Amino acid sequence: MKKYYPISLDITGKRCVIVGGGAVAERKAERLIECGAQVTIVSRTLTPLLEDRKRANAIEHIDVDYDKQALDGAFMVIGATDRDDVNARVSQDALSLGTLVNIVDDPDRCNFILPSLVQQGDLSIAVSTGGKSPALARKIKEDLQRQYGPEYKILLEIMGSLRKEILARGHASEANKAVFAALVHSDMLQAIREGNRSQVKKIIHDTSGIDMDVNL
């Protein structure tokens, strides 16, 4: 089995091509748009949502079943059709161009695979089984979704704001690390779960010396 190198990519402004216009292509397109990519859909047909995205100029649409030229300049290619012959051509063509390519549910034709994701705001937890068991990846994802709820989104937003203020004070790196560690190991997460705004503010002040307004 292949060993995959975990990585998070900045695809802002990058041309990402999806071959296929169905429900799977729709899901892939929505994630790429969310991450700031320039998305091109290659397909004769589009889902209603993809049609809406086309009308809003959120995606480019190439109205063909498949054409290798559609891959020109692509940073990433995703094959999401229900035709094995088309998916095979997409894989071969993208690999020949040295482009990142993922063929949905066909790891042997990919040079990267997409993990299952648990997301709470900017917190992303990726689960991958290296292509061996998508079913197990989904189960682990469901377990993590129960464990990491919306309170983690709020905690991360608070920590992001605090990080800027703490680093701006110009203290030594080790001192800053100690403050960050104390904050994440404090009872702040529980206070967020309980909606106890005054307790969250107290923990922040007592730990960092910063008076911060928080929204829960």
Steps between C-alpha positions, in 0.01 A plus 500: 500500500605857436602723788338843477660822621245707694486864389269801502508699175444869436291493182394865506470615139620163365323344202336177615319287241222256579394257229137411566193703586302282740450490875857393576643773278270747677640407842857526375431836336343647814808414707736642238299823469500533879880479492531773237579290192408592144277205417435364151235233443530281189167333431203495263261528794505680835303461821261787580745633760788495252275682251447765769875524557549540124245782480672670793838467321630294793610225260607469137311241298638311201206329328663177380519146636877528520786668317865481604543868413269582791786397731741761362628718782326298768657483843272214602268262316216296645329225301141459617312334217312169500692381193808290563645572155477877551648480849788294363574761232482784756750319720740421217486850356543677834790276600669562164475874572648460848178629656347403831216259420235324704255254349212457743493156664789375285829549691703302246439779246588783740820667609318641801194399699257713699446427870171503682473836673351616827472879500408756762580840352874508431555178693544211256561142610593271213445124511669274248535124477738522203220384271465167683160560662287805424229344719731506803601859419131597500442329835796679659375827350158446661666426836707819476197709404339400828815579696595831336190718493439869421667607825834425333423753225447768767811395693712520184365846415589620850846343484564658160415848631702447817800376305524830313481704821742282693762496222467878459623549858845387392563257784738205470380204295513258794288733713241526223491122459433463872204738478354322195537162670337627819205635301430181306536288816276729705126461562423743216361231271253386767400861568432544128286186499300641791464840334670661800635817340620659825698188592664490157604865537635432852709204382646708218586788732640283780716301259618764254426835661288596199148638529310361204135524404369163386187389317361157581 
